Amino acid sequence: MTTTGTAPKAEPKFKGQPVDGYSIVKTTAGFDQLAKTDATAEGAAWLTRCNAHGETTPADNRKAGRTLGSAAQRATWCRRCKAAAAKAAEPKAE
């Protein structure tokens, strides 16, 4: 048996972690979709959370939340994903 010498990837830090007032409807490696548990409480009906950084953004509905969860969209609302995307886009020094 041969091994590649690479360690298995760690699970994202916030994946599957609860958010007060919300239940997790869908979880992926990059994002979670959360629905508000009490319709009369304040706050967005849906949230999308970046699992790498724990930041959330409101979503109009579940489909919009899936779109917001894509890597490209997370770079528009997650502060640290945005910084990482900007750094990756910088020209490499030779």
Backbone bond lengths (Angstrom), bond angles and torsions (degrees), N, CA, C in turn:
res aa  C-N    CA-C-N  psi(-1)  N-CA   C-N-CA  omega(-1)  CA-C   N-CA-C  phi
1 M - - - 1.452 - - 1.518 108.81 -
2 T 1.311 117.24 132.51 1.459 120.84 178.71 1.513 109.43 -110.75
3 T 1.322 115.16 152.82 1.452 120.24 176.67 1.510 108.63 -123.25
4 T 1.306 116.11 154.50 1.450 120.43 -178.54 1.522 111.86 -86.95
5 G 1.310 117.13 -11.84 1.457 120.34 -179.51 1.516 114.00 82.07
6 T 1.326 118.05 6.07 1.461 119.84 178.16 1.518 109.23 -99.93
7 A 1.292 114.33 139.22 1.462 120.01 178.44 1.524 109.18 -77.51
8 P 1.325 117.66 149.69 1.461 119.29 176.15 1.526 110.07 -63.70
9 K 1.335 115.67 147.42 1.461 119.94 179.71 1.528 109.79 -67.25
10 A 1.314 115.02 139.84 1.458 120.39 177.17 1.524 109.00 -76.09
11 E 1.300 116.50 149.03 1.457 121.11 175.39 1.528 108.98 -65.58
12 P 1.343 117.39 144.34 1.458 119.55 176.32 1.529 110.55 -57.03
13 K 1.303 115.58 143.07 1.464 122.41 -172.31 1.531 113.84 -56.47
14 F 1.317 118.02 -40.61 1.462 120.75 -172.60 1.524 113.74 -101.30
15 K 1.330 118.23 -1.41 1.463 121.48 -177.19 1.524 110.57 -57.18
16 G 1.335 115.17 125.52 1.453 120.81 176.49 1.520 116.01 76.41
17 Q 1.324 118.05 3.07 1.458 120.68 178.91 1.533 109.61 -79.17
18 P 1.324 117.87 137.79 1.465 120.03 -178.16 1.529 112.35 -71.01
19 V 1.317 115.10 155.25 1.465 123.53 173.49 1.520 105.41 -123.48
20 D 1.332 117.40 130.33 1.465 120.70 -178.06 1.526 111.52 -53.33
21 G 1.329 115.84 129.01 1.452 122.18 176.96 1.523 114.55 84.27
22 Y 1.333 117.65 2.12 1.462 121.42 -177.58 1.521 110.19 -132.42
23 S 1.316 115.58 152.20 1.464 120.69 172.78 1.527 107.80 -116.97
24 I 1.303 116.13 147.41 1.457 121.11 -179.53 1.524 108.55 -80.11
25 V 1.317 115.71 124.06 1.453 122.09 -179.31 1.528 109.99 -97.03
26 K 1.317 116.20 -39.64 1.464 120.89 -179.98 1.519 108.18 -145.17
27 T 1.318 115.51 138.17 1.455 120.09 177.14 1.521 109.31 -126.57
28 T 1.319 115.73 136.28 1.457 122.40 176.09 1.525 106.42 -131.36
29 A 1.307 117.04 175.55 1.468 119.92 178.32 1.521 111.22 -63.34
30 G 1.336 117.89 -37.07 1.457 120.84 -175.09 1.509 115.51 -91.63
31 F 1.333 117.11 -29.99 1.468 119.07 -175.87 1.518 111.22 -153.20
32 D 1.330 114.67 159.57 1.466 122.53 171.96 1.519 107.66 -117.60
33 Q 1.329 116.25 147.97 1.455 122.07 170.99 1.516 107.40 -107.86
34 L 1.318 116.09 131.01 1.458 121.20 -176.83 1.522 110.32 -125.06
35 A 1.331 116.12 138.26 1.461 122.38 178.17 1.524 109.02 -112.17
36 K 1.325 115.96 140.39 1.459 121.17 179.22 1.522 109.45 -64.91
37 T 1.329 116.78 134.08 1.463 120.80 -177.61 1.519 112.82 -84.76
38 D 1.330 118.06 -23.59 1.464 121.82 179.76 1.527 108.21 -121.32
39 A 1.317 116.34 105.50 1.463 121.22 -175.83 1.528 112.91 -61.07
40 T 1.334 118.63 -21.34 1.464 120.65 -178.93 1.531 112.40 -88.74
41 A 1.310 117.83 -10.21 1.465 120.97 -179.75 1.527 110.50 -75.77
42 E 1.337 115.26 156.92 1.460 120.08 177.44 1.521 110.12 -71.22
43 G 1.315 114.91 157.14 1.455 119.79 177.54 1.514 111.54 112.60
44 A 1.316 114.17 167.09 1.466 121.17 -178.85 1.520 110.88 -66.64
45 A 1.309 116.44 148.58 1.463 121.22 178.11 1.526 110.83 -68.96
46 W 1.329 116.78 -31.37 1.463 122.56 -178.86 1.516 110.10 -130.79
47 L 1.317 116.45 143.63 1.460 122.80 173.06 1.521 108.29 -127.75
48 T 1.318 114.90 148.73 1.460 121.60 169.59 1.515 105.93 -118.07
49 R 1.343 116.17 131.29 1.464 120.46 -177.76 1.527 110.33 -116.91
50 C 1.324 116.03 133.68 1.461 121.47 171.71 1.525 106.25 -75.96
51 N 1.319 117.45 118.92 1.463 120.37 -176.73 1.521 113.18 -74.96
52 A 1.306 118.20 -19.56 1.462 120.23 178.17 1.522 111.59 -75.57
53 H 1.345 116.34 -34.49 1.461 119.60 -172.05 1.523 114.45 -122.51
54 G 1.313 118.80 -10.83 1.458 121.85 176.47 1.514 114.96 81.31
55 E 1.313 118.95 2.38 1.466 120.89 179.39 1.524 109.47 -77.55
56 T 1.327 116.16 146.18 1.463 121.17 179.95 1.522 110.14 -121.65
57 T 1.324 114.64 157.67 1.462 121.40 173.82 1.521 107.55 -141.50
58 P 1.331 117.42 144.18 1.463 119.41 178.52 1.520 111.11 -71.28
59 A 1.319 115.72 150.65 1.467 122.09 176.82 1.517 108.15 -130.02
60 D 1.326 116.22 146.02 1.461 120.91 -179.39 1.526 112.20 -67.39
61 N 1.333 116.62 -34.27 1.457 121.64 -178.86 1.527 108.04 -161.04
62 R 1.319 116.65 -177.61 1.462 120.42 -176.50 1.534 112.22 -65.27
63 K 1.322 116.93 -40.89 1.464 120.23 179.89 1.534 110.23 -63.78
64 A 1.310 117.10 -43.44 1.465 120.33 177.78 1.525 110.60 -63.08
65 G 1.320 116.08 -35.77 1.459 120.68 177.94 1.515 112.72 -64.49
66 R 1.325 116.59 -38.48 1.477 120.30 176.26 1.521 110.23 -63.12
67 T 1.327 116.20 -42.03 1.463 120.04 179.17 1.525 110.22 -63.85
68 L 1.324 117.17 -44.31 1.471 121.15 179.18 1.521 111.99 -64.01
69 G 1.316 117.08 -23.74 1.458 120.93 -178.60 1.515 114.59 -80.23
70 S 1.325 117.85 -12.30 1.471 119.46 179.59 1.524 109.41 -63.22
71 A 1.324 116.08 152.89 1.467 120.57 -177.92 1.527 111.37 -56.45
72 A 1.326 117.57 -42.26 1.465 120.73 -179.27 1.525 110.92 -63.97
73 Q 1.324 117.26 -41.56 1.460 120.37 -179.94 1.525 112.53 -73.43
74 R 1.338 117.36 -35.93 1.475 118.93 177.01 1.524 110.69 -58.41
75 A 1.328 117.01 -31.31 1.466 120.82 179.30 1.524 111.94 -70.56
76 T 1.332 118.17 -8.47 1.467 120.19 177.31 1.522 112.47 -95.40
77 W 1.346 118.14 -22.13 1.468 119.10 -176.77 1.526 114.37 -124.17
78 C 1.310 119.06 -21.57 1.468 121.31 177.38 1.533 107.44 -89.48
79 R 1.300 116.20 117.38 1.455 121.78 -174.66 1.525 112.59 -55.13
80 R 1.319 116.81 -45.21 1.471 119.63 -176.97 1.529 112.57 -76.48
81 C 1.331 118.20 -31.70 1.466 119.80 173.36 1.530 109.76 -66.57
82 K 1.342 116.25 -38.01 1.454 120.81 178.21 1.529 110.11 -62.41
83 A 1.330 117.44 -43.65 1.469 121.78 178.94 1.532 111.17 -64.23
84 A 1.319 116.92 -40.42 1.458 121.09 178.96 1.533 111.05 -65.48
85 A 1.338 116.99 -40.25 1.457 120.67 179.22 1.531 110.41 -66.65
86 A 1.319 117.17 -39.01 1.457 120.96 178.68 1.522 110.38 -65.33
87 K 1.331 116.81 -41.62 1.457 120.91 179.54 1.524 110.50 -64.92
88 A 1.328 117.09 -41.06 1.461 121.46 180.00 1.521 111.36 -65.84
89 A 1.333 117.18 -29.11 1.461 121.12 -178.69 1.517 112.88 -82.19
90 E 1.335 117.38 -13.30 1.471 120.12 179.43 1.527 109.89 -64.65
91 P 1.342 116.28 142.44 1.464 118.43 176.58 1.529 110.43 -64.78
92 K 1.309 114.95 141.67 1.454 120.82 -179.58 1.526 110.08 -76.67
93 A 1.337 117.32 134.33 1.455 121.87 176.21 1.526 108.88 -75.78
94 E 1.312 115.68 139.05 1.473 118.75 -179.32 1.499 111.71 -96.66
